[in-house]
Amino acid sequence: IPHMHDFFSDLPEPIQVEIERRSRQRKVCKDEAVYRQGDTPHEMYQLLSGGVKLCNYTPDGREFVSAEFRPGDCLGEMGLIDGLPRVSHAIATADSELRALRREDFNHLLVTYPQFSQKLLLALCRRLRLAYGLNAEASGLSLQQRLALQLYRLGQSHGKRDDNGGLYIGLSQEQLGRMLGASRQSINKELRVLMAEGCVELRYGKIYLKNLQTLCEQYERMLGAEQIAAAYESIT
């Protein structure tokens, strides 16, 4: 889905100009928090450069990553709608620059421009649909099956294609584990199963999807319905 996490870019130019006029620039260093779990929301953000992850921590300190944002993506808007405290930490994964839009300006855009409200609603519906799907997967699928689905989505959204039609996933096994709530050792074990099935390879510390179609054929029952994933323009 193009612009799945970026509802600004599909807006008419006059509204985009208004957003830019009402926004301020904010820079954060790698590992710095954009906001913390429990914070009162005062702003929403659009990532201009760098990267940001949404994460939570278990009582024993293990990190669980629920989302990874790339340049163009928007985050933090839900708190401006319901006014409730932040439910996750938003942490920069690299030195980053963001556009910050205050609650007052967000509300002005919401009531002034119907297109703004419509695009926001569409973005939230897509995220909710994805969340329902992930919850169902966590309840009913094995780790191997969930890993296959996650790799398929990452291939669609973050993969870098090579001359042979394969895709490199720029995430470590530890990062995959944080996304799926599993240890690096467990992820490695399940990756070996996928390797034996001819779906993936490990190359130079990166995960290589030999062919998304192969992954589809192996896990046709789960991938039969169209998967919800962000489609970034950098994928070629």
C-alpha positions in Angstrom: 0.0 0.0 0.0 1.7 3.3 -1.1 1.9 5.9 1.7 0.4 3.5 4.2 1.9 5.5 7.1 2.0 8.8 5.3 -1.3 10.4 4.8 0.2 13.9 4.1 1.6 13.2 0.7 -1.8 12.4 -0.9 -3.3 15.7 0.2 -3.9 18.6 -2.2 -0.9 20.9 -2.4 -2.6 23.9 -0.6 -3.2 21.6 2.5 0.4 20.4 2.4 1.6 24.0 2.3 -0.6 24.8 5.3 0.8 21.8 7.2 4.4 22.9 6.5 3.6 26.5 7.5 2.1 25.3 10.8 4.9 22.8 11.6 8.3 23.1 13.3 11.4 21.1 12.6 12.8 18.8 15.3 16.1 16.9 15.3 16.7 13.8 17.5 19.9 11.8 17.8 20.1 8.0 17.5 18.6 6.3 20.5 16.9 9.5 21.6 13.2 9.4 22.4 10.7 11.3 20.3 8.2 10.5 23.1 7.9 8.0 25.9 5.2 5.6 26.9 2.9 7.4 29.3 3.6 10.9 27.9 0.7 13.3 27.4 0.5 13.8 23.6 1.0 17.4 22.4 2.3 16.9 18.8 2.2 14.5 15.9 5.2 14.0 13.6 6.2 13.3 10.1 9.7 11.7 9.7 11.8 13.7 7.2 15.1 11.7 7.5 16.5 8.9 9.6 14.3 6.3 11.2 12.1 5.8 14.3 10.8 2.6 15.9 7.8 2.1 18.2 8.6 -0.2 21.0 7.6 -1.5 24.5 9.5 -3.5 27.1 8.6 -6.6 29.1 9.0 -6.6 32.9 12.4 -8.4 32.4 13.6 -5.7 30.1 13.2 -7.4 26.7 12.3 -5.0 23.9 9.3 -5.6 21.6 9.2 -3.5 18.4 5.7 -3.0 17.0 6.6 -0.6 14.1 9.5 0.8 12.1 9.0 4.2 10.4 10.9 5.5 7.4 11.1 9.0 5.9 7.7 10.3 4.9 5.9 8.3 7.6 3.6 9.9 10.1 3.4 8.9 13.8 1.8 10.1 17.0 -1.5 11.3 15.5 -3.7 8.8 17.5 -2.8 10.6 20.8 -4.0 13.9 19.4 -7.4 12.3 18.5 -8.2 10.7 21.8 -6.0 12.6 24.2 -4.8 9.5 26.0 -1.2 8.9 27.1 1.3 7.4 24.7 1.1 3.6 24.7 4.6 3.0 23.3 8.0 4.6 23.2 9.1 6.2 19.9 12.9 5.9 19.6 15.1 7.2 16.9 17.1 4.4 15.2 19.4 6.9 13.5 20.0 10.6 13.7 16.7 11.9 12.5 14.7 15.0 11.5 11.0 15.3 12.0 8.2 17.8 11.2 6.2 18.4 14.4 2.5 19.5 14.2 1.0 20.8 17.5 -2.4 19.6 18.7 -4.1 23.0 18.1 -2.9 23.0 14.5 -3.9 19.4 14.0 -7.4 20.2 15.2 -7.6 23.2 12.9 -6.7 21.1 9.9 -9.1 18.4 11.0 -12.2 20.7 11.1 -11.2 23.0 8.2 -10.2 20.5 5.5 -12.5 17.4 4.8 -9.7 15.9 2.7 -7.4 15.9 5.7 -10.0 14.0 7.8 -10.6 11.5 5.0 -7.0 10.7 4.5 -6.4 10.4 8.2 -9.4 8.1 8.6 -8.1 5.9 5.7 -4.7 5.6 7.3 -6.1 4.7 10.7 -8.4 2.0 9.1 -5.4 0.4 7.4 -3.4 0.3 10.6 -6.4 -1.1 12.5 -6.9 -3.8 9.9 -3.2 -4.7 10.1 -3.4 -4.8 13.9 -6.3 -7.2 13.8 -4.4 -9.5 11.4 -1.3 -9.5 13.6 -3.4 -10.3 16.7 -5.0 -13.2 14.9 -1.6 -14.5 13.7 -0.1 -14.2 17.2 -3.0 -16.3 18.6 -3.2 -19.0 15.9 0.1 -19.4 14.0 3.4 -20.9 14.9 6.6 -18.8 15.1 7.7 -20.3 11.7 4.5 -19.2 10.1 4.6 -15.8 11.6 8.2 -15.3 10.5 7.3 -16.3 6.9 4.5 -13.7 6.9 6.7 -11.0 8.4 9.4 -11.6 5.9 6.8 -11.4 3.1 5.6 -8.1 4.4 9.1 -6.8 4.8 10.0 -7.9 1.3 7.1 -5.8 0.0 7.8 -2.8 2.1 11.5 -2.6 2.9 13.2 -5.1 0.5 16.0 -4.0 -1.8 15.8 -5.9 -5.1 18.9 -7.2 -6.8 19.5 -8.0 -10.5 18.2 -11.6 -10.0 14.8 -10.5 -8.7 15.6 -11.4 -5.1 15.1 -9.1 -2.1 17.5 -8.2 0.7 15.9 -7.5 4.1 18.0 -4.9 6.0 17.1 -6.2 9.4 19.1 -8.5 11.7 17.8 -11.7 13.3 17.7 -9.9 16.6 15.5 -7.1 15.2 13.2 -9.7 13.7 13.0 -11.4 17.1 12.0 -8.1 18.7 9.2 -7.7 16.1 7.9 -11.2 16.8 8.5 -11.5 20.5 11.1 -14.2 20.1 14.8 -14.8 20.8 17.5 -14.5 18.2 18.2 -18.2 18.6 14.6 -19.1 17.9 14.5 -16.8 14.8 17.7 -18.4 13.5 16.2 -21.9 14.0 13.1 -21.0 12.0 15.1 -19.3 9.3 17.0 -22.5 8.8 13.7 -24.3 8.1 12.8 -21.6 5.5 16.3 -22.0 4.0 15.7 -25.7 3.6 12.4 -25.0 1.9 14.3 -22.8 -0.6 12.5 -19.6 0.5 15.4 -17.6 1.9 19.2 -17.4 2.2 21.5 -15.8 4.7 24.1 -13.6 2.9 26.7 -11.4 4.5 24.6 -11.1 7.7 21.5 -10.1 5.7 18.4 -12.1 5.0 17.8 -12.7 1.3 14.4 -13.6 -0.1 15.2 -15.6 -3.2 11.7 -15.1 -4.6 8.5 -13.8 -3.0 6.6 -16.2 -5.3 8.4 -19.1 -3.7 7.4 -17.9 -0.3 3.8 -17.5 -1.5 3.7 -21.0 -2.8 5.1 -22.5 0.4 2.6 -20.6 2.6 -0.3 -20.2 0.2 -3.0 -20.7 2.8 -1.8 -17.8 4.9 -0.8 -15.5 2.0 -3.9 -16.2 -0.1 -5.5 -12.9 0.9 -3.7 -9.7 -0.1 -1.3 -8.7 2.7 -1.3 -5.2 4.1 2.1 -3.7 3.9 3.6 -0.3 3.3 4.9 0.2 -0.3 7.9 2.5 -0.3 9.1 4.1 -3.5 12.7 3.0 -2.8 11.9 -0.6 -3.8 12.8 -1.2 -7.4 
